[in-house]
Amino acid sequence: MTVLPDDGLELAGEFPDATHEQWHRLVAGVLRKSGKDVEGAQAEEALSTALEDGLRTRPLYTARESAPHPGFPGFAPFVRGSRPEGNTVGGWDVRQRHAAADGAAVLADLENGVTSLWLVVGEEGVPVASLGSVLDGVYLDLAPVVLDAGSEVESAARELLRLYEERGVAKDAARGNLGADPLGHEARTGETFDFAPVAGLARLCAAEYPGLRALTVDALPYHEAGGSAAQELGASLATGVAYLRQLAEAGLSVEQACGQLEFRYAATADQFLTIAKLRAARRLWARVAEVCGAPGAGAQVQHVVTSPVMMSRRDPWVNMLRTTIATLAAGAGGADSVTVLPFDDALGLPDAFARRIARNTSTILIEESHLARVIDPAGGSWYVERLTDELARAGWEFFQEIERGGGQAAVLRSGRLGRDLAATWEARSARLAKRREPITGVSEFPHLAEKPVVREAAPAPRTGGLPRVRRDEAYEALRARSDAHLAATGSRPRIFLAALGPAAAHTARLTFAANLFQAGGIEPVTEGTFEESGVTEVCLCSSDALYEERAEAEAARLAAAGASHVFLAGRPGQYPGVDGYVFAGCDAVAVLSATLDRMGVVS
């Protein structure tokens, strides 16, 4: 052991410790300069950010933050990971999703970094009878296979088990998940199917296939219906508990039943929320196992998928950035398996380039960034530990609400769960419409001249249950109207941006207005004069001082020149002749929709 010499230096030893109250005073001073007269804790609150589920992110976290001790990796409550070694040995399992009977694509993935397969089977994907051809050339003792077959799970599972036997795969060498998820299927389609065959598969896996699980607890239906992180957690717990009850009735012990479940969650581009959600999910499931009398079986196995909700159809290249952040969060959060959706997933079946980028996202993070070499790298952060605790409590509360309502099946069938998710999505949609939650390439910095990315249509997903939402859907509808107008007339709907005064006075608001109108497919005209533009809608762009001097007169001049509607870029004020205002926080979707209506652009 090396002992460093005492050099007499004490870093910061001559400075007194800063206090929280001193920081409050400094923050209050800065806020006062921006017009906010707040003191003490109110100053800190002014810098806090509201999240869903009643949570708030504060600007400063210190050792004063209270959160339960997270434990150690591989030990209850498993907050820091389900296994002592984490993903340090070889990184997380890179799992690619396939919804088409394309054996060549499957082999290409496995030969270039993918370590397991997630196959959509049935009418939405690979026919059951085609499983053998799709898996032709795949070493089934090396590559785990996860099925997603909906109501066809029994026939798909039996076919996969037949392939194992036919190809000489020992029962103890088979790895993967048969993918039974009756409640997830019901959430997607509104249809129920008998649990008895699922119980039979679970008994078979527990008795003969130690590396195979029979059931998936898929939280994606609730995430894709607009649910919050806590709602996703609560619904997954309620589904898992429902399966434990049914498996116990079928004769499995609690330990065996827990061993048949794999949980599937969404990872978003909010990296800290995703990390906290995965940590909280393991803590909550450990608590469920403890209450059920099997604390040693509470290590949750997690399959994490980059969020379909966040994927945009316009400027889809930006999706690569979103999925990279989401994958980083999934890895840092301790996911056992990660599926990166290709950047063109929202457009149809991904091409070879998109699949390559998707699988390489994990490869770079594991092999070049060495993200998997550290177990729970976010652990110990006062922010992450506090967020994990708060999210766990919110998820547990939602789980208890479901249980009080009769359980997962009951709240699904009564419509209560759907209403809860819809209320959350309605609130989020308002933030999206006001661009408080920006979507790069869609609501912010859209590119009207972009060349559309065209893909082969994917099999239509089953409907009849919870809706599938996307962040870009309101803006996508507006852009579709603009595209149809372009196809019919040869030009997009246009608006003239009238800049008043020097560039220093108008540049910021002109840029703001141009971005806002392009988000709805409306092309801004900035060259020449209004009279030369041939349009009837106009937006004034300048400073507040110039508005006071010239807005009224300029609005009157434009109206006399043929303007049917005059906007002003800035906060609403008393300007006669101005018909509307666009500003940060306005309902952009409502403004854009009304503007297209006035222009005669059909819905």
C-alpha positions as CSV (number, residue, x, y, z in Angstrom):
1,M,0.0,0.0,0.0
2,T,1.4,3.4,-1.0
3,V,1.2,6.2,1.6
4,L,1.2,9.6,0.1
5,P,3.4,12.2,1.9
6,D,1.8,14.9,4.0
7,D,2.4,18.0,1.9
8,G,0.6,20.3,4.3
9,L,-2.1,21.1,1.8
10,E,-5.8,21.1,2.7
11,L,-7.9,21.8,-0.3
12,A,-10.6,24.3,0.7
13,G,-9.5,23.9,4.3
14,E,-9.5,27.6,4.8
15,F,-12.9,28.2,3.4
16,P,-16.1,27.8,5.4
17,D,-18.7,25.3,4.2
18,A,-21.4,26.8,2.0
19,T,-24.9,26.5,3.3
20,H,-28.2,25.8,1.5
21,E,-29.5,29.1,2.7
22,Q,-26.5,31.0,1.1
23,W,-27.2,29.3,-2.2
24,H,-30.9,30.3,-1.9
25,R,-29.8,33.9,-1.5
26,L,-27.5,33.8,-4.5
27,V,-30.3,32.2,-6.6
28,A,-32.8,34.8,-5.5
29,G,-30.4,37.6,-6.5
30,V,-30.1,36.2,-10.0
31,L,-33.9,35.7,-10.4
32,R,-34.5,39.2,-9.2
33,K,-32.6,40.5,-12.2
34,S,-35.0,38.6,-14.4
35,G,-38.1,40.1,-12.7
36,K,-38.9,37.3,-10.2
37,D,-39.0,38.6,-6.7
38,V,-38.7,35.4,-4.6
39,E,-36.8,34.4,-1.5
40,G,-35.6,31.3,0.3
41,A,-37.1,28.0,-0.8
42,Q,-39.3,29.8,-3.3
43,A,-36.2,30.7,-5.2
44,E,-35.3,27.0,-5.5
45,E,-38.9,26.1,-6.4
46,A,-38.8,28.7,-9.2
47,L,-36.0,26.7,-10.9
48,S,-37.7,23.3,-10.4
49,T,-39.2,21.4,-13.3
50,A,-42.6,19.6,-13.0
51,L,-42.6,15.9,-14.2
52,E,-45.6,13.6,-14.6
53,D,-46.9,11.7,-11.6
54,G,-46.7,14.8,-9.4
55,L,-42.9,14.6,-9.3
56,R,-40.5,17.6,-9.6
57,T,-36.9,17.8,-10.5
58,R,-35.2,20.4,-8.4
59,P,-32.1,22.4,-9.4
60,L,-29.9,21.2,-6.5
61,Y,-29.5,17.9,-4.7
62,T,-27.3,17.4,-1.7
63,A,-26.4,14.8,1.0
64,R,-29.5,16.0,2.8
65,E,-31.7,14.1,0.3
66,S,-33.4,11.2,1.9
67,A,-33.8,7.9,0.1
68,P,-33.6,4.2,1.2
69,H,-30.3,2.5,0.9
70,P,-30.3,0.9,-2.6
71,G,-28.5,-2.2,-1.4
72,F,-25.9,-4.0,-3.5
73,P,-26.0,-5.5,-7.0
74,G,-27.5,-9.0,-7.0
75,F,-29.1,-8.7,-3.6
76,A,-32.5,-7.5,-2.5
77,P,-34.0,-5.1,-3.2
78,F,-32.0,-5.3,-6.4
79,V,-32.2,-1.6,-7.1
80,R,-28.5,-1.7,-8.3
81,G,-29.0,-4.7,-10.5
82,S,-30.5,-8.2,-10.6
83,R,-27.0,-10.0,-10.7
84,P,-23.9,-9.4,-8.7
85,E,-21.8,-9.1,-11.8
86,G,-24.3,-6.9,-13.6
87,N,-23.5,-6.7,-17.4
88,T,-19.8,-6.4,-16.8
89,V,-18.9,-9.8,-18.4
90,G,-20.1,-9.1,-21.9
91,G,-22.5,-6.2,-21.9
92,W,-26.3,-6.5,-22.1
93,D,-28.1,-8.8,-24.4
94,V,-28.5,-7.1,-27.8
95,R,-32.0,-8.2,-28.9
96,Q,-33.3,-7.3,-32.3
97,R,-37.0,-7.3,-33.2
98,H,-38.2,-8.9,-36.4
99,A,-41.8,-8.7,-37.7
100,A,-41.2,-10.2,-41.2
101,A,-40.3,-13.6,-42.4
102,D,-36.9,-12.6,-43.5
103,G,-34.3,-15.2,-42.6
104,A,-31.5,-13.4,-44.3
105,A,-32.1,-10.3,-42.1
106,V,-32.1,-12.5,-39.0
107,L,-28.8,-14.1,-39.9
108,A,-27.3,-10.7,-40.8
109,D,-28.2,-9.4,-37.4
110,L,-26.7,-12.4,-35.6
111,E,-23.5,-12.3,-37.6
112,N,-23.0,-8.6,-36.8
113,G,-23.5,-8.1,-33.1
114,V,-27.1,-9.1,-32.2
115,T,-27.1,-11.7,-29.4
116,S,-30.8,-12.7,-29.2
117,L,-34.0,-12.5,-31.4
118,W,-37.4,-11.1,-30.7
119,L,-39.8,-12.5,-33.2
120,V,-43.3,-11.2,-33.8
121,V,-45.3,-14.3,-34.7
122,G,-48.8,-14.7,-36.1
123,E,-50.9,-12.5,-38.3
124,E,-48.9,-9.4,-37.3
125,G,-45.6,-10.9,-38.3
126,V,-44.0,-14.3,-39.0
127,P,-46.5,-17.1,-39.7
128,V,-46.1,-19.9,-37.2
129,A,-45.5,-22.3,-40.0
130,S,-42.6,-20.1,-41.2
131,L,-40.7,-20.2,-37.9
132,G,-38.4,-23.0,-39.1
133,S,-37.4,-21.2,-42.3
134,V,-36.9,-17.9,-40.6
135,L,-34.6,-19.6,-38.1
136,D,-32.8,-21.7,-40.7
137,G,-29.1,-21.4,-40.1
138,V,-29.5,-20.0,-36.6
139,Y,-27.7,-21.9,-33.8
140,L,-30.6,-22.2,-31.4
141,D,-28.3,-23.3,-28.6
142,L,-26.4,-20.0,-28.8
143,A,-29.0,-17.4,-29.8
144,P,-31.9,-17.0,-27.4
145,V,-35.3,-16.6,-29.1
146,V,-38.1,-14.5,-27.6
147,L,-41.6,-15.0,-29.1
148,D,-44.4,-12.4,-29.3
149,A,-47.3,-14.3,-30.7
150,G,-50.4,-12.9,-29.0
151,S,-53.3,-15.4,-28.9
152,E,-51.2,-17.8,-31.1
153,V,-48.7,-18.3,-28.3
154,E,-49.4,-22.0,-27.7
155,S,-48.9,-23.0,-31.4
156,A,-45.9,-20.8,-31.8
157,A,-44.3,-22.1,-28.6
158,R,-44.9,-25.7,-29.5
159,E,-43.4,-25.0,-32.9
160,L,-40.3,-23.5,-31.3
161,L,-39.9,-26.4,-28.9
162,R,-40.3,-28.8,-31.9
163,L,-37.4,-27.0,-33.6
164,Y,-35.2,-27.3,-30.6
165,E,-35.8,-31.1,-30.6
166,E,-35.5,-31.4,-34.3
167,R,-32.1,-29.6,-34.3
168,G,-30.7,-31.5,-31.4
169,V,-30.7,-28.6,-28.9
170,A,-30.6,-30.0,-25.4
171,K,-33.4,-28.8,-23.1
172,D,-31.0,-27.2,-20.7
173,A,-29.3,-25.3,-23.6
174,A,-32.5,-23.6,-24.8
175,R,-32.7,-20.0,-23.9
176,G,-35.3,-17.3,-24.4
177,N,-39.0,-16.7,-23.7
178,L,-42.1,-18.2,-25.2
179,G,-43.7,-14.7,-24.7
180,A,-47.2,-15.6,-23.3
181,D,-48.8,-12.4,-22.2
182,P,-52.6,-12.7,-22.0
183,L,-53.2,-9.4,-20.3
184,G,-50.9,-7.6,-22.6
185,H,-52.7,-9.1,-25.6
186,E,-56.0,-8.0,-24.1
187,A,-54.7,-4.5,-23.5
188,R,-53.7,-4.4,-27.2
189,T,-56.8,-6.0,-28.8
190,G,-59.6,-6.2,-26.2
191,E,-59.6,-9.9,-26.7
192,T,-59.1,-12.5,-24.0
193,F,-57.8,-16.1,-24.3
194,D,-57.6,-19.0,-21.9
195,F,-54.8,-19.1,-19.4
196,A,-54.7,-22.9,-19.2
197,P,-52.4,-23.4,-22.1
198,V,-50.1,-20.7,-20.8
199,A,-50.0,-22.4,-17.4
200,G,-49.1,-25.6,-19.2
201,L,-46.2,-24.0,-20.9
202,A,-45.0,-22.5,-17.6
203,R,-45.1,-25.9,-15.9
204,L,-43.2,-27.4,-18.9
205,C,-40.5,-24.7,-18.8
206,A,-40.2,-24.9,-15.0
207,A,-39.8,-28.7,-15.1
208,E,-37.7,-29.3,-18.3
209,Y,-36.3,-26.1,-19.8
210,P,-34.4,-24.1,-17.1
211,G,-33.2,-21.5,-19.6
212,L,-36.7,-20.8,-21.0
213,R,-39.3,-18.5,-19.5
214,A,-43.0,-18.8,-20.5
215,L,-44.4,-15.4,-19.8
216,T,-43.7,-11.8,-20.6
217,V,-45.1,-8.9,-18.6
218,D,-45.1,-6.3,-21.3
219,A,-45.6,-2.7,-20.1
220,L,-45.3,-1.3,-23.6
221,P,-49.1,-1.3,-24.2
222,Y,-49.5,1.2,-21.3
223,H,-46.6,3.3,-22.3
224,E,-47.8,3.4,-25.9
225,A,-51.3,4.4,-24.7
226,G,-49.8,7.6,-23.3
227,G,-49.1,6.4,-19.7
228,S,-46.5,7.9,-17.4
229,A,-43.5,6.2,-16.0
230,A,-45.4,5.5,-12.7
231,Q,-48.4,4.1,-14.6
232,E,-46.1,1.9,-16.6
233,L,-44.6,0.6,-13.4
234,G,-47.9,0.1,-11.6
235,A,-49.6,-1.7,-14.5
236,S,-46.6,-4.0,-14.9
237,L,-46.7,-4.9,-11.2
238,A,-50.4,-5.6,-11.3
239,T,-49.9,-7.8,-14.4
240,G,-47.1,-9.7,-12.7
241,V,-49.1,-10.2,-9.6
242,A,-52.0,-11.5,-11.6
243,Y,-49.8,-14.0,-13.3
244,L,-48.3,-15.1,-10.0
245,R,-51.8,-15.9,-8.7
246,Q,-52.7,-17.8,-11.8
247,L,-49.5,-19.8,-11.9
248,A,-49.8,-20.6,-8.2
249,E,-53.3,-21.9,-8.9
250,A,-51.8,-24.0,-11.7
251,G,-49.5,-25.7,-9.2
252,L,-46.2,-23.7,-9.4
253,S,-44.5,-22.4,-6.3
254,V,-43.9,-18.7,-5.9
255,E,-40.3,-19.2,-6.7
256,Q,-41.1,-21.1,-9.9
257,A,-43.7,-18.6,-10.9
258,C,-41.3,-15.7,-10.5
259,G,-38.8,-17.6,-12.6
260,Q,-41.2,-17.7,-15.5
261,L,-41.6,-14.0,-15.9
262,E,-39.6,-11.4,-17.9
263,F,-40.6,-7.7,-17.7
264,R,-40.6,-5.4,-20.7
265,Y,-40.3,-1.6,-20.3
266,A,-39.8,1.4,-22.5
267,A,-36.7,3.6,-22.5
268,T,-37.1,7.2,-23.6
269,A,-34.8,10.0,-24.4
270,D,-35.3,11.3,-20.8
271,Q,-32.3,9.4,-19.6
272,F,-32.5,10.0,-15.9
273,L,-36.2,9.2,-15.7
274,T,-35.5,5.9,-17.6
275,I,-32.6,5.0,-15.3
276,A,-34.8,5.7,-12.2
277,K,-37.7,3.7,-13.7
278,L,-35.7,0.6,-14.2
279,R,-34.1,0.8,-10.8
280,A,-37.5,1.5,-9.2
281,A,-39.1,-1.5,-11.1
282,R,-36.5,-3.9,-9.6
283,R,-37.1,-2.5,-6.1
284,L,-40.9,-2.8,-6.5
285,W,-40.9,-6.4,-7.8
286,A,-38.5,-7.4,-5.0
287,R,-41.1,-6.1,-2.6
288,V,-43.8,-8.1,-4.3
289,A,-41.7,-11.3,-4.1
290,E,-41.0,-10.5,-0.4
291,V,-44.7,-10.1,0.4
292,C,-45.4,-13.3,-1.5
293,G,-42.9,-15.2,0.7
294,A,-40.1,-15.6,-1.8
295,P,-37.6,-12.8,-1.2
296,G,-34.9,-14.7,-3.0
297,A,-36.9,-14.9,-6.2
298,G,-37.4,-11.1,-6.5
299,A,-34.6,-10.4,-9.0
300,Q,-36.6,-8.9,-11.9
301,V,-35.4,-9.8,-15.5
302,Q,-35.8,-6.7,-17.7
303,H,-36.1,-6.4,-21.4
304,V,-36.0,-2.7,-22.4
305,V,-37.2,-1.3,-25.7
306,T,-36.5,2.2,-27.0
307,S,-39.8,4.0,-26.9
308,P,-42.1,3.8,-30.0
309,V,-43.9,6.9,-28.7
310,M,-40.9,9.1,-29.2
311,M,-40.2,8.0,-32.8
312,S,-41.0,10.7,-35.4
313,R,-42.0,10.1,-39.0
314,R,-40.7,13.5,-40.2
315,D,-36.9,13.9,-40.2
316,P,-36.6,10.3,-38.9
317,W,-32.8,10.6,-38.8
318,V,-33.2,12.4,-35.5
319,N,-34.5,9.1,-34.1
320,M,-31.0,7.8,-34.1
321,L,-30.1,10.4,-31.5
322,R,-33.2,9.6,-29.5
323,T,-32.5,5.9,-29.5
324,T,-28.9,6.4,-28.6
325,I,-29.8,8.3,-25.4
326,A,-32.5,5.8,-24.6
327,T,-30.1,2.9,-25.0
328,L,-27.5,4.6,-22.8
329,A,-30.2,5.0,-20.2
330,A,-31.3,1.4,-20.5
331,G,-27.7,0.2,-20.1
332,A,-27.0,2.5,-17.2
333,G,-30.3,1.5,-15.6
334,G,-29.3,-2.1,-15.5
335,A,-31.4,-3.7,-18.3
336,D,-30.7,-7.3,-19.0
337,S,-31.7,-7.1,-22.7
338,V,-32.1,-4.0,-24.9
339,T,-33.9,-3.6,-28.2
340,V,-33.1,-0.5,-30.2
341,L,-35.9,0.2,-32.6
342,P,-34.5,1.2,-36.1
343,F,-34.8,4.9,-36.9
344,D,-37.4,4.2,-39.6
345,D,-39.5,2.0,-37.4
346,A,-42.5,4.4,-37.5
347,L,-42.4,4.3,-41.3
348,G,-42.7,0.6,-42.0
349,L,-40.3,-2.4,-42.1
350,P,-36.8,-1.2,-41.5
351,D,-34.1,-1.6,-44.2
352,A,-30.7,-3.2,-43.7
353,F,-29.0,0.2,-43.0
354,A,-31.5,1.0,-40.3
355,R,-31.1,-2.4,-38.6
356,R,-27.3,-2.0,-38.8
357,I,-27.4,1.4,-37.1
358,A,-29.8,0.0,-34.4
359,R,-27.6,-2.9,-33.4
360,N,-24.4,-0.9,-33.6
361,T,-25.9,1.6,-31.1
362,S,-25.6,-1.0,-28.4
363,T,-22.2,-2.2,-29.8
364,I,-20.7,1.3,-29.5
365,L,-21.9,1.9,-26.0
366,I,-20.7,-1.5,-24.8
367,E,-17.4,-1.9,-26.8
368,E,-16.2,1.7,-27.3
369,S,-17.9,3.6,-24.4
370,H,-17.4,0.7,-22.0
371,L,-20.8,1.6,-20.4
372,A,-21.4,-2.0,-19.2
373,R,-18.0,-2.1,-17.3
374,V,-19.5,-0.2,-14.3
375,I,-22.5,-1.6,-12.4
376,D,-25.2,1.0,-11.8
377,P,-23.1,4.0,-12.8
378,A,-25.8,6.4,-11.8
379,G,-26.1,4.9,-8.3
380,G,-25.1,7.1,-5.5
381,S,-26.2,10.3,-7.3
382,W,-28.4,12.2,-4.9
383,Y,-30.6,13.1,-7.8
384,V,-30.9,9.6,-9.2
385,E,-31.5,8.0,-5.7
386,R,-34.2,10.5,-4.8
387,L,-35.9,10.2,-8.2
388,T,-35.8,6.4,-8.0
389,D,-37.4,6.6,-4.6
390,E,-40.1,9.1,-5.6
391,L,-40.9,7.1,-8.8
392,A,-41.1,3.8,-6.9
393,R,-43.6,5.3,-4.4
394,A,-45.7,6.8,-7.3
395,G,-45.6,3.4,-9.1
396,W,-46.6,1.5,-6.0
397,E,-49.5,3.9,-5.3
398,F,-50.8,3.3,-8.9
399,F,-50.4,-0.5,-8.4
400,Q,-52.4,-0.3,-5.2
401,E,-55.1,1.6,-7.0
402,I,-55.3,-1.1,-9.6
403,E,-55.5,-3.8,-6.9
404,R,-58.3,-1.9,-5.1
405,G,-60.1,-1.8,-8.4
406,G,-60.1,-5.6,-8.6
407,G,-56.7,-6.2,-10.3
408,Q,-55.3,-5.7,-13.8
409,A,-57.9,-7.6,-15.7
410,A,-60.8,-5.8,-14.0
411,V,-59.5,-2.3,-14.5
412,L,-58.7,-3.1,-18.2
413,R,-62.2,-4.4,-18.8
414,S,-64.0,-1.7,-16.9
415,G,-62.2,1.0,-18.9
416,R,-60.7,2.6,-15.8
417,L,-57.1,2.0,-16.8
418,G,-57.7,3.3,-20.2
419,R,-59.3,6.5,-18.8
420,D,-56.3,7.0,-16.4
421,L,-53.8,6.6,-19.3
422,A,-55.9,8.9,-21.6
423,A,-55.9,11.6,-18.9
424,T,-52.2,11.5,-18.7
425,W,-51.8,11.6,-22.5
426,E,-54.3,14.6,-22.7
427,A,-52.1,16.6,-20.3
428,R,-49.0,15.6,-22.2
429,S,-50.6,16.5,-25.5
430,A,-51.2,20.0,-24.3
431,R,-47.5,20.4,-23.5
432,L,-46.7,19.1,-27.0
433,A,-49.2,21.4,-28.6
434,K,-47.6,24.4,-26.8
435,R,-44.1,23.1,-27.7
436,R,-43.3,23.0,-24.0
437,E,-42.1,19.4,-24.8
438,P,-40.2,20.1,-28.1
439,I,-39.8,17.5,-30.9
440,T,-36.7,18.2,-32.9
441,G,-37.4,18.0,-36.6
442,V,-41.1,18.2,-36.0
443,S,-42.3,21.0,-33.7
444,E,-38.8,22.5,-33.6
445,F,-36.5,23.1,-36.6
446,P,-38.7,21.3,-39.1
447,H,-37.4,20.9,-42.7
448,L,-40.2,21.3,-45.2
449,A,-38.0,20.5,-48.1
450,E,-36.8,17.1,-46.8
451,K,-37.1,14.1,-49.1
452,P,-39.6,11.6,-47.6
453,V,-38.1,8.3,-46.3
454,V,-40.2,5.5,-47.8
455,R,-40.3,2.0,-46.5
456,E,-42.2,-1.2,-47.2
457,A,-45.4,-1.2,-45.1
458,A,-45.2,-3.2,-41.9
459,P,-48.0,-5.7,-41.0
460,A,-50.8,-3.7,-39.4
461,P,-50.9,-4.0,-35.6
462,R,-53.9,-5.5,-34.0
463,T,-56.4,-2.9,-32.6
464,G,-59.5,-3.0,-30.4
465,G,-57.8,-2.3,-27.1
466,L,-55.8,0.6,-25.8
467,P,-54.8,3.2,-28.4
468,R,-51.2,3.6,-29.7
469,V,-50.1,7.2,-29.5
470,R,-47.1,9.1,-30.8
471,R,-45.6,12.4,-29.7
472,D,-45.7,13.7,-33.3
473,E,-49.3,12.8,-34.2
474,A,-50.8,16.3,-34.0
475,Y,-48.1,17.8,-36.1
476,E,-48.1,14.9,-38.4
477,A,-51.8,15.6,-39.2
478,L,-51.0,19.2,-40.0
479,R,-48.0,18.3,-42.2
480,A,-50.2,15.7,-44.0
481,R,-52.7,18.5,-44.9
482,S,-49.8,20.6,-46.2
483,D,-48.5,17.6,-48.2
484,A,-51.9,17.1,-49.8
485,H,-52.1,20.8,-50.7
486,L,-48.7,20.6,-52.3
487,A,-49.7,17.6,-54.3
488,A,-52.9,19.2,-55.5
489,T,-51.7,22.8,-56.2
490,G,-47.9,22.5,-56.7
491,S,-47.1,24.7,-53.7
492,R,-47.4,24.6,-49.9
493,P,-49.6,27.0,-47.9
494,R,-47.6,30.1,-47.3
495,I,-47.4,33.1,-44.8
496,F,-45.5,36.3,-45.2
497,L,-43.2,37.3,-42.3
498,A,-43.0,41.0,-42.1
499,A,-39.8,42.1,-40.4
500,L,-39.9,45.6,-38.8
501,G,-36.7,47.5,-38.1
502,P,-33.1,46.4,-38.1
503,A,-32.0,42.7,-37.9
504,A,-31.1,43.1,-34.2
505,A,-34.8,44.0,-33.5
506,H,-36.5,41.3,-35.6
507,T,-34.2,38.3,-36.1
508,A,-35.1,36.3,-32.9
509,R,-38.9,36.6,-33.4
510,L,-38.7,36.1,-37.2
511,T,-36.7,32.8,-36.6
512,F,-39.3,31.8,-33.9
513,A,-42.2,32.5,-36.2
514,A,-40.6,30.7,-39.1
515,N,-40.1,27.5,-37.0
516,L,-43.6,27.6,-35.6
517,F,-45.4,27.9,-39.0
518,Q,-43.2,25.3,-40.6
519,A,-44.2,22.9,-37.9
520,G,-47.6,23.0,-39.5
521,G,-46.3,22.7,-43.0
522,I,-46.8,26.4,-43.7
523,E,-43.9,27.9,-45.7
524,P,-42.6,31.2,-44.5
525,V,-42.0,33.9,-47.1
526,T,-39.3,36.4,-46.0
527,E,-38.1,37.9,-49.3
528,G,-39.6,40.8,-51.2
529,T,-42.7,42.7,-50.1
530,F,-46.1,41.5,-48.9
531,E,-47.7,42.8,-52.0
532,E,-45.3,40.8,-54.2
533,S,-45.8,37.6,-52.2
534,G,-49.3,36.8,-53.3
535,V,-50.3,35.5,-49.8
536,T,-53.1,36.6,-47.5
537,E,-51.7,35.7,-44.1
538,V,-48.9,37.7,-42.5
539,C,-47.0,37.8,-39.3
540,L,-45.3,40.9,-37.9
541,C,-41.8,40.3,-36.4
542,S,-39.9,42.8,-34.3
543,S,-39.1,44.1,-30.8
544,D,-41.7,45.2,-28.2
545,A,-40.4,48.8,-28.6
546,L,-41.0,48.9,-32.3
547,Y,-44.4,47.2,-31.9
548,E,-45.4,50.2,-29.7
549,E,-44.3,52.6,-32.4
550,R,-45.4,50.8,-35.6
551,A,-47.6,47.7,-35.1
552,E,-50.9,49.4,-35.4
553,A,-50.0,51.4,-38.5
554,E,-48.3,48.4,-40.1
555,A,-51.3,46.1,-39.5
556,A,-53.6,48.7,-41.1
557,R,-51.3,49.0,-44.1
558,L,-51.1,45.2,-44.6
559,A,-54.9,44.9,-44.3
560,A,-55.4,47.6,-46.9
561,A,-52.9,45.7,-49.1
562,G,-55.0,42.5,-48.9
563,A,-54.0,40.7,-45.7
564,S,-56.9,38.7,-44.3
565,H,-55.2,37.8,-41.1
566,V,-52.4,39.6,-39.3
567,F,-50.3,37.8,-36.6
568,L,-47.8,39.4,-34.3
569,A,-44.9,37.4,-33.0
570,G,-44.8,38.3,-29.3
571,R,-46.9,38.4,-26.2
572,P,-50.5,39.5,-26.7
573,G,-51.0,43.3,-26.4
574,Q,-53.3,46.1,-27.3
575,Y,-52.6,46.5,-31.0
576,P,-55.6,47.4,-33.1
577,G,-55.6,45.5,-36.4
578,V,-53.7,42.6,-35.1
579,D,-55.8,39.4,-35.3
580,G,-53.7,36.9,-33.4
581,Y,-50.4,36.3,-31.6
582,V,-47.8,33.6,-31.7
583,F,-45.4,33.4,-28.7
584,A,-43.6,30.8,-26.6
585,G,-46.2,28.7,-24.8
586,C,-49.1,29.5,-27.2
587,D,-51.1,26.5,-28.5
588,A,-49.2,26.1,-31.7
589,V,-51.3,23.2,-32.9
590,A,-54.6,25.2,-32.5
591,V,-53.0,28.2,-34.2
592,L,-51.7,26.2,-37.1
593,S,-54.9,24.2,-37.6
594,A,-57.0,27.4,-37.7
595,T,-54.5,29.0,-40.1
596,L,-54.7,26.1,-42.5
597,D,-58.5,26.2,-42.2
598,R,-58.5,29.9,-43.3
599,M,-56.2,29.1,-46.2
600,G,-58.7,26.5,-47.4
601,V,-56.3,23.6,-46.8
602,V,-58.5,20.6,-46.3
603,S,-58.2,18.2,-43.4
